[in-house]
Amino acid sequence: MLSIAAKIYVAGHNGMVGSALVRHLQAKGYQNIITRSRSELDLLGQKSVHDFLKVEQPEYIFMAAAKAGGIQANNTYRADFIYENLSIQTNIIHGAHLAGVKQLCFLGSSCIYPRDCPQPIKEKYLLTGTLESTNEPYAIAKIAGIKLCESYNQQYGRQYVSVMPTNLYGPNDSYDLNNSHVLPALIRKVHEAKCRGEKELVVWGTGKPMREFLYVDDMAKACVFLMENDINDGLFNVGSGVDVTIKELAEIVMKVVGFEGNIVFDISKPDGTPRKLLNVEKLKNLGWQAQTPLREGIAKAYADFLIKTPSDD
């Protein structure tokens, strides 16, 4: 187990997951957390990343840096998503190996699994079917990251673990309607509909797809749990183990925000994967499970949104 003074590098510390990791590490008393902003270290630059890791010599790396977004962003900027994520992952993982970093936690995404996967989704279902087309480039990049970690472990004896979270939400999320995921987008749309006094809320798709959501601080706790328990190889799903329909999700957000209009579904927009519920037994059997109920987490996320988006009143 790493000491409280161990040097830990959190890549992507300004993002939702990275900032949650820093919060949780600091709360647990870790005193030597390394971070670099994008202006200080461009993770797309191989030489700069390799030089940085050789100089800093972290004992553990959390790879929370990634180019991420919702269905629209994934489907529109397909080249950007595969290129940037492949570059970031390759630079950090290979750079960590060259610098002699033995332990690393790679954060992926549940979109790595086949579109029509048996439910709940087990880790062993990876590469057993066709991916969802709307986010295939992003998913392929993340699969490559998993295989990089697996390969460096097998060939060089590294201890690089991969964690696949379900849909994350919480403080420091993106509420940009063109790039955000479904839950932060709903929070913003419902809030704005309430402020404008509208009677309807337009939601993409049919409302029937089922999704699982995990509060981001729970995700951070899962990652640190793996680090502290020397779980340093393999692939682990991280989720709540409970899913809801998009319609049910919209209704919960409406209750939290206090909007009483009607939901109208825009069926001209894509639904994405029909269902995506992770089997989290592998991590649960090690002694970890999510703690934050969905409505409680959404209330915390909405409070964060209100801080980020001051009222014009």
Contacts in CASP RR format, 6 or more apart in sequence:
PFRMAT RR
TARGET T0000
AUTHOR 0000-0000-0000
METHOD contacts of the structure
MODEL  1
MLSIAAKIYVAGHNGMVGSALVRHLQAKGYQNIITRSRSELDLLGQKSVH
DFLKVEQPEYIFMAAAKAGGIQANNTYRADFIYENLSIQTNIIHGAHLAG
VKQLCFLGSSCIYPRDCPQPIKEKYLLTGTLESTNEPYAIAKIAGIKLCE
SYNQQYGRQYVSVMPTNLYGPNDSYDLNNSHVLPALIRKVHEAKCRGEKE
LVVWGTGKPMREFLYVDDMAKACVFLMENDINDGLFNVGSGVDVTIKELA
EIVMKVVGFEGNIVFDISKPDGTPRKLLNVEKLKNLGWQAQTPLREGIAK
AYADFLIKTPSDD
1 228 0 8 1.000
1 229 0 8 1.000
1 230 0 8 1.000
2 8 0 8 1.000
2 59 0 8 1.000
2 60 0 8 1.000
2 103 0 8 1.000
2 227 0 8 1.000
2 228 0 8 1.000
4 29 0 8 1.000
4 30 0 8 1.000
4 31 0 8 1.000
5 31 0 8 1.000
5 32 0 8 1.000
6 30 0 8 1.000
6 32 0 8 1.000
6 59 0 8 1.000
6 60 0 8 1.000
7 32 0 8 1.000
7 34 0 8 1.000
7 56 0 8 1.000
7 57 0 8 1.000
7 58 0 8 1.000
7 59 0 8 1.000
7 60 0 8 1.000
8 25 0 8 1.000
8 30 0 8 1.000
8 32 0 8 1.000
8 33 0 8 1.000
8 34 0 8 1.000
8 58 0 8 1.000
8 59 0 8 1.000
8 60 0 8 1.000
8 61 0 8 1.000
8 62 0 8 1.000
9 33 0 8 1.000
9 34 0 8 1.000
9 35 0 8 1.000
9 53 0 8 1.000
9 56 0 8 1.000
9 58 0 8 1.000
9 60 0 8 1.000
9 61 0 8 1.000
9 62 0 8 1.000
10 18 0 8 1.000
10 21 0 8 1.000
10 22 0 8 1.000
10 25 0 8 1.000
10 33 0 8 1.000
10 34 0 8 1.000
10 35 0 8 1.000
10 61 0 8 1.000
10 62 0 8 1.000
10 64 0 8 1.000
11 43 0 8 1.000
11 61 0 8 1.000
11 62 0 8 1.000
11 63 0 8 1.000
11 64 0 8 1.000
11 65 0 8 1.000
11 88 0 8 1.000
11 92 0 8 1.000
12 18 0 8 1.000
12 35 0 8 1.000
12 43 0 8 1.000
12 64 0 8 1.000
12 65 0 8 1.000
13 19 0 8 1.000
13 21 0 8 1.000
13 22 0 8 1.000
13 35 0 8 1.000
13 36 0 8 1.000
13 64 0 8 1.000
14 37 0 8 1.000
14 38 0 8 1.000
14 172 0 8 1.000
15 64 0 8 1.000
15 172 0 8 1.000
16 168 0 8 1.000
16 169 0 8 1.000
16 170 0 8 1.000
16 171 0 8 1.000
16 172 0 8 1.000
16 173 0 8 1.000
16 174 0 8 1.000
16 216 0 8 1.000
17 64 0 8 1.000
17 107 0 8 1.000
17 165 0 8 1.000
17 168 0 8 1.000
17 216 0 8 1.000
17 219 0 8 1.000
17 220 0 8 1.000
18 62 0 8 1.000
18 64 0 8 1.000
18 220 0 8 1.000
19 171 0 8 1.000
19 172 0 8 1.000
20 170 0 8 1.000
20 171 0 8 1.000
20 172 0 8 1.000
20 216 0 8 1.000
20 217 0 8 1.000
20 219 0 8 1.000
20 220 0 8 1.000
21 62 0 8 1.000
21 64 0 8 1.000
21 220 0 8 1.000
21 223 0 8 1.000
21 224 0 8 1.000
22 33 0 8 1.000
22 35 0 8 1.000
23 217 0 8 1.000
23 220 0 8 1.000
24 217 0 8 1.000
24 220 0 8 1.000
24 221 0 8 1.000
24 224 0 8 1.000
25 33 0 8 1.000
25 224 0 8 1.000
26 33 0 8 1.000
28 224 0 8 1.000
34 56 0 8 1.000
34 58 0 8 1.000
36 52 0 8 1.000
41 48 0 8 1.000
41 49 0 8 1.000
41 52 0 8 1.000
42 48 0 8 1.000
43 49 0 8 1.000
43 65 0 8 1.000
43 87 0 8 1.000
43 88 0 8 1.000
43 91 0 8 1.000
43 92 0 8 1.000
44 84 0 8 1.000
44 87 0 8 1.000
44 88 0 8 1.000
44 91 0 8 1.000
45 87 0 8 1.000
45 91 0 8 1.000
46 87 0 8 1.000
46 90 0 8 1.000
46 91 0 8 1.000
49 91 0 8 1.000
49 92 0 8 1.000
49 95 0 8 1.000
50 91 0 8 1.000
50 94 0 8 1.000
50 95 0 8 1.000
50 98 0 8 1.000
50 99 0 8 1.000
53 92 0 8 1.000
53 95 0 8 1.000
53 96 0 8 1.000
53 98 0 8 1.000
53 99 0 8 1.000
53 101 0 8 1.000
54 95 0 8 1.000
54 98 0 8 1.000
54 99 0 8 1.000
57 99 0 8 1.000
57 100 0 8 1.000
57 101 0 8 1.000
58 101 0 8 1.000
59 101 0 8 1.000
59 102 0 8 1.000
59 103 0 8 1.000
60 101 0 8 1.000
60 103 0 8 1.000
60 104 0 8 1.000
60 105 0 8 1.000
60 227 0 8 1.000
61 92 0 8 1.000
61 96 0 8 1.000
61 101 0 8 1.000
61 103 0 8 1.000
61 104 0 8 1.000
61 105 0 8 1.000
62 104 0 8 1.000
62 105 0 8 1.000
62 107 0 8 1.000
62 223 0 8 1.000
62 227 0 8 1.000
63 89 0 8 1.000
63 92 0 8 1.000
63 93 0 8 1.000
63 104 0 8 1.000
63 105 0 8 1.000
63 106 0 8 1.000
63 107 0 8 1.000
64 107 0 8 1.000
65 88 0 8 1.000
65 92 0 8 1.000
66 85 0 8 1.000
66 88 0 8 1.000
66 107 0 8 1.000
66 108 0 8 1.000
67 80 0 8 1.000
67 81 0 8 1.000
67 84 0 8 1.000
67 85 0 8 1.000
67 88 0 8 1.000
67 138 0 8 1.000
68 109 0 8 1.000
68 138 0 8 1.000
69 174 0 8 1.000
69 179 0 8 1.000
69 180 0 8 1.000
69 181 0 8 1.000
70 135 0 8 1.000
70 179 0 8 1.000
70 180 0 8 1.000
70 181 0 8 1.000
70 182 0 8 1.000
70 185 0 8 1.000
71 134 0 8 1.000
71 135 0 8 1.000
71 182 0 8 1.000
71 204 0 8 1.000
71 270 0 8 1.000
71 272 0 8 1.000
72 178 0 8 1.000
72 179 0 8 1.000
73 81 0 8 1.000
73 178 0 8 1.000
73 179 0 8 1.000
74 81 0 8 1.000
74 134 0 8 1.000
74 135 0 8 1.000
74 137 0 8 1.000
74 138 0 8 1.000
75 134 0 8 1.000
75 135 0 8 1.000
75 270 0 8 1.000
78 136 0 8 1.000
78 137 0 8 1.000
79 137 0 8 1.000
81 135 0 8 1.000
81 137 0 8 1.000
81 138 0 8 1.000
81 141 0 8 1.000
82 137 0 8 1.000
82 138 0 8 1.000
82 140 0 8 1.000
82 141 0 8 1.000
85 138 0 8 1.000
85 141 0 8 1.000
85 142 0 8 1.000
86 141 0 8 1.000
86 144 0 8 1.000
89 106 0 8 1.000
89 141 0 8 1.000
89 144 0 8 1.000
89 145 0 8 1.000
89 148 0 8 1.000
90 148 0 8 1.000
92 104 0 8 1.000
93 104 0 8 1.000
93 106 0 8 1.000
93 145 0 8 1.000
93 148 0 8 1.000
93 149 0 8 1.000
93 152 0 8 1.000
93 160 0 8 1.000
94 148 0 8 1.000
95 101 0 8 1.000
96 104 0 8 1.000
96 158 0 8 1.000
96 160 0 8 1.000
97 152 0 8 1.000
97 156 0 8 1.000
97 158 0 8 1.000
101 158 0 8 1.000
102 158 0 8 1.000
102 159 0 8 1.000
103 158 0 8 1.000
103 159 0 8 1.000
103 160 0 8 1.000
103 227 0 8 1.000
103 232 0 8 1.000
104 149 0 8 1.000
104 158 0 8 1.000
104 159 0 8 1.000
104 160 0 8 1.000
104 161 0 8 1.000
105 160 0 8 1.000
105 161 0 8 1.000
105 162 0 8 1.000
105 163 0 8 1.000
105 223 0 8 1.000
105 226 0 8 1.000
105 227 0 8 1.000
106 145 0 8 1.000
106 146 0 8 1.000
106 148 0 8 1.000
106 149 0 8 1.000
106 160 0 8 1.000
106 161 0 8 1.000
106 162 0 8 1.000
106 163 0 8 1.000
107 162 0 8 1.000
107 163 0 8 1.000
107 165 0 8 1.000
107 223 0 8 1.000
108 142 0 8 1.000
108 145 0 8 1.000
108 146 0 8 1.000
108 162 0 8 1.000
108 163 0 8 1.000
108 164 0 8 1.000
108 165 0 8 1.000
109 138 0 8 1.000
109 139 0 8 1.000
109 142 0 8 1.000
109 164 0 8 1.000
109 165 0 8 1.000
110 121 0 8 1.000
110 164 0 8 1.000
110 165 0 8 1.000
110 166 0 8 1.000
110 167 0 8 1.000
110 212 0 8 1.000
110 237 0 8 1.000
110 276 0 8 1.000
110 278 0 8 1.000
111 131 0 8 1.000
111 132 0 8 1.000
111 135 0 8 1.000
111 138 0 8 1.000
111 139 0 8 1.000
111 142 0 8 1.000
111 273 0 8 1.000
111 276 0 8 1.000
112 126 0 8 1.000
112 131 0 8 1.000
112 139 0 8 1.000
112 142 0 8 1.000
112 143 0 8 1.000
112 146 0 8 1.000
112 164 0 8 1.000
113 121 0 8 1.000
113 125 0 8 1.000
113 126 0 8 1.000
113 276 0 8 1.000
114 125 0 8 1.000
114 128 0 8 1.000
114 129 0 8 1.000
114 130 0 8 1.000
114 131 0 8 1.000
115 129 0 8 1.000
115 130 0 8 1.000
115 131 0 8 1.000
115 132 0 8 1.000
115 133 0 8 1.000
115 273 0 8 1.000
115 274 0 8 1.000
116 129 0 8 1.000
116 130 0 8 1.000
116 274 0 8 1.000
117 125 0 8 1.000
117 128 0 8 1.000
117 129 0 8 1.000
117 276 0 8 1.000
118 125 0 8 1.000
119 275 0 8 1.000
119 277 0 8 1.000
120 241 0 8 1.000
120 277 0 8 1.000
120 278 0 8 1.000
120 279 0 8 1.000
120 280 0 8 1.000
121 237 0 8 1.000
121 276 0 8 1.000
121 277 0 8 1.000
121 278 0 8 1.000
121 279 0 8 1.000
122 237 0 8 1.000
122 279 0 8 1.000
122 282 0 8 1.000
123 164 0 8 1.000
123 235 0 8 1.000
123 236 0 8 1.000
123 237 0 8 1.000
123 279 0 8 1.000
123 282 0 8 1.000
126 143 0 8 1.000
126 146 0 8 1.000
126 235 0 8 1.000
127 143 0 8 1.000
131 139 0 8 1.000
131 140 0 8 1.000
132 139 0 8 1.000
132 272 0 8 1.000
132 273 0 8 1.000
134 270 0 8 1.000
134 272 0 8 1.000
145 162 0 8 1.000
146 162 0 8 1.000
146 235 0 8 1.000
148 160 0 8 1.000
149 158 0 8 1.000
149 160 0 8 1.000
149 161 0 8 1.000
149 162 0 8 1.000
149 234 0 8 1.000
150 160 0 8 1.000
150 162 0 8 1.000
150 234 0 8 1.000
150 235 0 8 1.000
152 158 0 8 1.000
152 160 0 8 1.000
153 159 0 8 1.000
153 160 0 8 1.000
153 233 0 8 1.000
153 234 0 8 1.000
159 232 0 8 1.000
159 233 0 8 1.000
160 232 0 8 1.000
160 233 0 8 1.000
161 226 0 8 1.000
161 231 0 8 1.000
161 232 0 8 1.000
161 233 0 8 1.000
161 234 0 8 1.000
161 235 0 8 1.000
161 236 0 8 1.000
162 234 0 8 1.000
162 235 0 8 1.000
162 236 0 8 1.000
163 222 0 8 1.000
163 223 0 8 1.000
163 226 0 8 1.000
163 235 0 8 1.000
163 236 0 8 1.000
163 237 0 8 1.000
163 238 0 8 1.000
164 235 0 8 1.000
164 236 0 8 1.000
164 237 0 8 1.000
164 238 0 8 1.000
164 278 0 8 1.000
165 214 0 8 1.000
165 219 0 8 1.000
165 238 0 8 1.000
165 239 0 8 1.000
166 211 0 8 1.000
166 212 0 8 1.000
166 213 0 8 1.000
166 214 0 8 1.000
166 237 0 8 1.000
166 238 0 8 1.000
166 239 0 8 1.000
166 240 0 8 1.000
166 241 0 8 1.000
166 276 0 8 1.000
166 277 0 8 1.000
166 278 0 8 1.000
167 181 0 8 1.000
167 182 0 8 1.000
167 183 0 8 1.000
167 211 0 8 1.000
167 212 0 8 1.000
167 213 0 8 1.000
167 214 0 8 1.000
167 276 0 8 1.000
168 181 0 8 1.000
168 213 0 8 1.000
168 214 0 8 1.000
168 215 0 8 1.000
168 216 0 8 1.000
168 219 0 8 1.000
169 181 0 8 1.000
169 183 0 8 1.000
169 184 0 8 1.000
169 213 0 8 1.000
169 214 0 8 1.000
169 215 0 8 1.000
169 216 0 8 1.000
169 297 0 8 1.000
169 298 0 8 1.000
169 301 0 8 1.000
170 184 0 8 1.000
170 215 0 8 1.000
170 216 0 8 1.000
170 217 0 8 1.000
170 297 0 8 1.000
170 300 0 8 1.000
170 301 0 8 1.000
170 304 0 8 1.000
171 216 0 8 1.000
171 217 0 8 1.000
171 300 0 8 1.000
171 301 0 8 1.000
171 304 0 8 1.000
172 216 0 8 1.000
172 304 0 8 1.000
173 180 0 8 1.000
173 181 0 8 1.000
173 183 0 8 1.000
173 184 0 8 1.000
173 216 0 8 1.000
173 301 0 8 1.000
173 304 0 8 1.000
173 305 0 8 1.000
174 180 0 8 1.000
174 181 0 8 1.000
174 184 0 8 1.000
175 184 0 8 1.000
175 185 0 8 1.000
175 187 0 8 1.000
175 188 0 8 1.000
175 305 0 8 1.000
175 308 0 8 1.000
175 309 0 8 1.000
177 185 0 8 1.000
177 188 0 8 1.000
177 189 0 8 1.000
180 188 0 8 1.000
182 204 0 8 1.000
182 211 0 8 1.000
182 246 0 8 1.000
182 249 0 8 1.000
183 213 0 8 1.000
183 249 0 8 1.000
183 253 0 8 1.000
183 298 0 8 1.000
183 301 0 8 1.000
184 301 0 8 1.000
184 305 0 8 1.000
186 203 0 8 1.000
186 249 0 8 1.000
186 250 0 8 1.000
186 253 0 8 1.000
187 253 0 8 1.000
187 257 0 8 1.000
187 298 0 8 1.000
187 301 0 8 1.000
187 302 0 8 1.000
187 305 0 8 1.000
188 305 0 8 1.000
188 309 0 8 1.000
189 201 0 8 1.000
189 202 0 8 1.000
189 203 0 8 1.000
190 201 0 8 1.000
190 250 0 8 1.000
190 253 0 8 1.000
190 254 0 8 1.000
190 257 0 8 1.000
190 259 0 8 1.000
191 257 0 8 1.000
191 259 0 8 1.000
191 302 0 8 1.000
191 305 0 8 1.000
191 306 0 8 1.000
191 309 0 8 1.000
193 200 0 8 1.000
193 201 0 8 1.000
193 259 0 8 1.000
193 261 0 8 1.000
194 257 0 8 1.000
194 258 0 8 1.000
194 259 0 8 1.000
195 311 0 8 1.000
198 261 0 8 1.000
199 261 0 8 1.000
199 262 0 8 1.000
200 261 0 8 1.000
200 262 0 8 1.000
200 263 0 8 1.000
200 264 0 8 1.000
201 250 0 8 1.000
201 254 0 8 1.000
201 259 0 8 1.000
201 261 0 8 1.000
201 262 0 8 1.000
201 263 0 8 1.000
201 264 0 8 1.000
202 264 0 8 1.000
202 265 0 8 1.000
202 266 0 8 1.000
203 246 0 8 1.000
203 247 0 8 1.000
203 250 0 8 1.000
203 263 0 8 1.000
203 264 0 8 1.000
203 265 0 8 1.000
203 266 0 8 1.000
204 265 0 8 1.000
204 266 0 8 1.000
204 269 0 8 1.000
204 270 0 8 1.000
204 271 0 8 1.000
205 246 0 8 1.000
205 265 0 8 1.000
205 266 0 8 1.000
205 267 0 8 1.000
205 268 0 8 1.000
205 269 0 8 1.000
205 270 0 8 1.000
205 271 0 8 1.000
206 246 0 8 1.000
206 265 0 8 1.000
206 267 0 8 1.000
206 271 0 8 1.000
207 245 0 8 1.000
207 246 0 8 1.000
207 247 0 8 1.000
207 250 0 8 1.000
207 265 0 8 1.000
207 271 0 8 1.000
208 245 0 8 1.000
208 246 0 8 1.000
208 247 0 8 1.000
208 271 0 8 1.000
208 274 0 8 1.000
209 245 0 8 1.000
209 246 0 8 1.000
209 271 0 8 1.000
209 272 0 8 1.000
209 273 0 8 1.000
209 274 0 8 1.000
209 275 0 8 1.000
210 243 0 8 1.000
210 244 0 8 1.000
210 245 0 8 1.000
210 246 0 8 1.000
210 274 0 8 1.000
210 275 0 8 1.000
210 276 0 8 1.000
210 277 0 8 1.000
211 243 0 8 1.000
211 244 0 8 1.000
211 245 0 8 1.000
211 246 0 8 1.000
211 249 0 8 1.000
211 275 0 8 1.000
211 276 0 8 1.000
212 239 0 8 1.000
212 240 0 8 1.000
212 241 0 8 1.000
212 242 0 8 1.000
212 243 0 8 1.000
212 244 0 8 1.000
212 276 0 8 1.000
212 277 0 8 1.000
212 278 0 8 1.000
213 240 0 8 1.000
213 244 0 8 1.000
213 249 0 8 1.000
213 294 0 8 1.000
214 238 0 8 1.000
214 239 0 8 1.000
214 240 0 8 1.000
214 290 0 8 1.000
214 292 0 8 1.000
215 290 0 8 1.000
215 292 0 8 1.000
215 297 0 8 1.000
215 300 0 8 1.000
215 301 0 8 1.000
217 292 0 8 1.000
218 238 0 8 1.000
218 239 0 8 1.000
218 240 0 8 1.000
218 290 0 8 1.000
218 291 0 8 1.000
218 292 0 8 1.000
219 238 0 8 1.000
219 239 0 8 1.000
221 288 0 8 1.000
221 291 0 8 1.000
222 236 0 8 1.000
222 238 0 8 1.000
222 283 0 8 1.000
222 288 0 8 1.000
222 290 0 8 1.000
223 238 0 8 1.000
225 231 0 8 1.000
225 286 0 8 1.000
225 287 0 8 1.000
225 288 0 8 1.000
226 232 0 8 1.000
226 236 0 8 1.000
229 286 0 8 1.000
231 286 0 8 1.000
236 282 0 8 1.000
236 283 0 8 1.000
237 278 0 8 1.000
237 279 0 8 1.000
237 280 0 8 1.000
237 282 0 8 1.000
237 283 0 8 1.000
238 278 0 8 1.000
238 280 0 8 1.000
238 283 0 8 1.000
239 278 0 8 1.000
239 280 0 8 1.000
239 290 0 8 1.000
240 280 0 8 1.000
240 290 0 8 1.000
240 292 0 8 1.000
240 294 0 8 1.000
241 277 0 8 1.000
241 278 0 8 1.000
241 279 0 8 1.000
241 280 0 8 1.000
241 290 0 8 1.000
242 277 0 8 1.000
242 294 0 8 1.000
243 275 0 8 1.000
243 276 0 8 1.000
243 277 0 8 1.000
244 252 0 8 1.000
244 294 0 8 1.000
246 271 0 8 1.000
247 263 0 8 1.000
247 265 0 8 1.000
250 263 0 8 1.000
251 263 0 8 1.000
252 294 0 8 1.000
252 295 0 8 1.000
252 298 0 8 1.000
253 298 0 8 1.000
253 302 0 8 1.000
254 260 0 8 1.000
254 261 0 8 1.000
254 263 0 8 1.000
255 295 0 8 1.000
256 295 0 8 1.000
256 298 0 8 1.000
256 299 0 8 1.000
256 302 0 8 1.000
257 302 0 8 1.000
280 289 0 8 1.000
280 290 0 8 1.000
283 289 0 8 1.000
292 300 0 8 1.000
END
